[in-house]
């Protein structure tokens, strides 16, 4: 698609502007007409017709975004992530390498199903899914949750929950900055939380403690 397949510029990259179009690597394939400004689609990634992708996303090598999938703004999609029809990923979500979503609870090769028969999955804003996470369809991962590498998500994940294992289980709570919260609820980043079985609630405005480290788009969880 000529409007979206601008070749990757030679280094250094041009300054980003509000009207900058998506950038697609010459070896990438972007067939969607609904891709936001400054989103980058890298080599061997494939965005299918009907996919909706927001602005400032980073879709890395060998990632696959199927028609019917929805990505918000500033989503990081690392290498070999598979996002199928029926999956909604909200703003500022990090998907680590080889994250896999599903969309059919009872798949059979000989049973053909339309989009209305697929189970829906939502990843809420600010959540992190580490490398190799598998998300069983029909689940909701709450905002600012942190799913550790290799976990298998089989049920809903509460906001701010830290989840690990197969099947995934909660072992704690995550701060907005991504760190696991200690029992005191005081994060190294300076935020303070009141902790309960229902999750953390901000206790006071952020103090002047050390700032949370910047997260590079090249990083992984």
C-alpha positions as CSV (number, residue, x, y, z in Angstrom):
1,X,0.0,0.0,0.0
2,X,1.8,3.1,-1.2
3,X,0.4,5.5,1.5
4,X,1.9,3.4,4.3
5,X,5.0,1.7,2.8
6,X,7.5,4.5,3.0
7,X,10.9,2.9,3.1
8,X,13.0,3.1,6.3
9,X,15.2,6.2,6.1
10,X,18.9,6.0,6.4
11,X,20.4,6.9,9.8
12,X,19.9,9.4,11.4
13,X,16.1,9.1,11.3
14,X,14.1,12.3,10.6
15,X,12.5,14.2,13.5
16,X,9.0,12.9,14.4
17,X,6.1,15.3,13.8
18,X,2.4,15.0,14.5
19,X,1.7,14.4,10.8
20,X,4.5,11.9,10.2
21,X,3.1,8.8,8.4
22,X,3.7,5.2,9.4
23,X,7.1,3.8,8.4
24,X,7.3,0.3,6.9
25,X,10.6,-1.5,6.4
26,X,11.1,-2.6,2.8
27,X,10.9,-6.2,4.0
28,X,7.8,-5.6,6.2
29,X,4.2,-5.9,5.0
30,X,1.5,-3.5,6.1
31,X,-1.9,-4.1,4.4
32,X,-4.1,-2.1,6.8
33,X,-5.4,1.4,5.9
34,X,-5.8,2.2,9.7
35,X,-2.4,2.7,11.1
36,X,-1.5,5.8,13.2
37,X,1.2,8.4,12.7
38,X,4.8,7.5,13.4
39,X,4.1,3.8,13.9
40,X,6.9,1.6,12.7
41,X,6.5,-1.8,11.1
42,X,9.9,-3.6,10.9
43,X,11.3,-6.4,8.7
44,X,9.1,-9.5,8.1
45,X,6.3,-8.1,10.3
46,X,2.9,-8.5,8.8
47,X,-0.2,-6.3,9.5
48,X,-3.2,-7.6,7.8
49,X,-6.1,-5.7,6.2
50,X,-8.7,-4.8,8.8
51,X,-6.3,-4.5,11.7
52,X,-6.4,-1.2,13.6
53,X,-3.1,0.1,14.9
54,X,-2.7,3.4,16.8
55,X,0.0,6.0,16.7
56,X,3.6,5.7,17.9
57,X,3.5,1.9,17.9
58,X,6.6,-0.3,17.4
59,X,5.9,-3.6,15.6
60,X,9.1,-5.6,15.5
61,X,10.5,-8.3,13.2
62,X,8.3,-11.3,12.5
63,X,5.3,-10.0,14.4
64,X,1.8,-10.8,13.1
65,X,-1.2,-8.6,13.5
66,X,-4.4,-10.2,12.1
67,X,-7.4,-8.4,10.7
68,X,-9.8,-7.6,13.4
69,X,-7.1,-7.0,16.0
70,X,-7.0,-3.6,17.6
71,X,-3.9,-1.9,19.0
72,X,-4.0,1.5,20.8
73,X,-1.3,4.2,20.9
74,X,2.3,3.6,21.9
75,X,2.1,-0.2,22.0
76,X,5.4,-2.1,21.8
77,X,5.1,-5.4,19.9
78,X,8.4,-7.2,20.1
79,X,9.7,-9.9,17.8
80,X,7.5,-12.9,16.9
81,X,4.4,-11.7,18.7
82,X,1.1,-13.1,17.3
83,X,-2.0,-11.0,17.7
84,X,-5.2,-12.5,16.2
85,X,-8.7,-11.3,15.4
86,X,-10.6,-10.6,18.6
87,X,-7.7,-9.2,20.6
88,X,-7.7,-5.6,21.8
89,X,-4.5,-4.1,23.2
90,X,-5.0,-0.7,24.8
91,X,-2.5,2.2,25.0
92,X,1.0,1.9,26.3
93,X,1.1,-1.9,26.5
94,X,4.4,-3.8,26.2
95,X,4.3,-7.2,24.5
96,X,7.6,-9.0,25.0
97,X,9.2,-11.3,22.4
98,X,7.1,-14.3,21.3
99,X,3.9,-13.4,23.2
100,X,1.0,-15.5,21.7
101,X,-2.7,-14.7,21.9
102,X,-5.4,-17.2,21.0
103,X,-9.0,-16.5,19.9
104,X,-10.8,-19.9,19.9
105,X,-11.4,-22.0,23.0
106,X,-12.4,-25.1,21.1
107,X,-10.5,-25.0,17.8
108,X,-11.0,-27.8,15.2
109,X,-9.4,-27.6,11.8
110,X,-12.6,-29.0,10.1
111,X,-14.9,-26.5,12.0
112,X,-14.9,-23.1,10.3
113,X,-15.9,-20.2,12.5
114,X,-16.6,-16.6,11.7
115,X,-15.5,-13.5,13.7
116,X,-18.7,-13.6,15.8
117,X,-17.7,-17.0,17.2
118,X,-14.3,-15.9,18.4
119,X,-13.6,-15.3,22.1
120,X,-12.5,-11.7,22.9
121,X,-9.4,-10.8,24.8
122,X,-8.5,-7.4,26.2
123,X,-5.2,-6.1,27.5
124,X,-5.8,-2.9,29.4
125,X,-3.6,0.2,29.2
126,X,-0.1,0.1,30.6
127,X,0.1,-3.6,31.1
128,X,3.3,-5.6,30.4
129,X,3.5,-9.2,29.1
130,X,6.9,-10.7,29.3
131,X,8.7,-12.9,26.8
132,X,6.9,-16.1,25.8
133,X,3.6,-15.4,27.6
134,X,0.6,-17.3,26.2
135,X,-2.8,-15.7,26.7
136,X,-5.8,-18.1,26.5
137,X,-8.7,-16.2,24.8
138,X,-11.7,-14.8,26.6
139,X,-9.6,-13.1,29.3
140,X,-9.0,-9.5,30.4
141,X,-5.6,-8.4,31.7
142,X,-6.1,-5.3,33.9
143,X,-4.3,-2.0,33.6
144,X,-0.7,-1.9,34.8
145,X,-0.6,-5.6,35.4
146,X,2.8,-7.4,34.9
147,X,2.8,-10.9,33.5
148,X,6.2,-12.6,33.9
149,X,8.1,-14.3,31.1
150,X,6.7,-17.8,30.1
151,X,3.4,-17.5,32.0
152,X,0.2,-18.9,30.7
153,X,-2.8,-16.7,31.3
154,X,-5.9,-18.8,31.7
155,X,-8.2,-16.3,33.6
156,X,-8.7,-12.6,34.2
157,X,-5.8,-10.7,35.7
158,X,-6.5,-7.9,38.1
159,X,-5.1,-4.4,37.6
160,X,-1.5,-4.1,38.9
161,X,-1.2,-7.9,39.5
162,X,2.1,-9.6,39.1
163,X,1.4,-13.0,37.5
164,X,3.8,-15.9,36.9
165,X,3.7,-19.6,36.1
166,X,1.5,-22.1,34.3
167,X,-1.3,-21.7,34.9
168,X,-0.7,-18.0,35.8
169,X,-1.1,-17.1,39.4
170,X,-0.7,-13.8,41.2
171,X,2.3,-13.4,43.4
172,X,2.2,-9.7,44.2
173,X,1.4,-6.3,42.9
174,X,3.2,-4.0,40.4
175,X,3.7,-0.3,40.7
176,X,2.8,2.0,37.8
177,X,6.6,2.1,37.0
178,X,6.7,-1.7,36.6
179,X,8.5,-2.6,39.8
180,X,7.0,-5.2,42.1
181,X,5.7,-3.5,45.2
182,X,7.1,-4.4,48.7
183,X,4.8,-5.1,51.6
184,X,5.1,-1.6,52.7
185,X,3.6,-0.3,49.5
186,X,6.4,2.2,49.1
187,X,8.0,1.8,45.7
188,X,11.6,2.8,44.9
189,X,10.2,5.2,42.3
190,X,8.7,7.3,45.1
191,X,5.0,6.2,44.7
192,X,3.1,5.1,47.7
193,X,0.3,2.6,47.7
194,X,-2.2,1.1,50.1
195,X,-2.2,-2.7,49.5
196,X,-5.1,-5.1,49.9
197,X,-6.4,-8.3,48.4
198,X,-8.2,-6.2,45.8
199,X,-5.0,-4.4,44.7
200,X,-3.0,-1.3,45.3
201,X,-4.6,2.1,45.7
202,X,-2.5,5.3,45.5
203,X,-1.9,6.5,49.1
204,X,-0.2,9.9,48.6
205,X,1.2,11.9,45.7
206,X,4.5,10.6,44.4
207,X,7.5,11.7,46.5
208,X,10.8,13.1,45.3
209,X,12.4,9.6,45.2
210,X,14.4,8.3,42.3
211,X,12.7,8.4,38.9
212,X,11.6,5.2,37.3
213,X,14.1,4.1,34.6
214,X,13.1,4.9,31.0
215,X,12.0,1.8,29.1
216,X,13.6,1.5,25.7
217,X,11.6,0.2,22.8
218,X,14.4,-2.3,22.3
219,X,14.0,-3.8,25.8
220,X,12.2,-7.0,26.7
221,X,10.5,-8.4,29.8
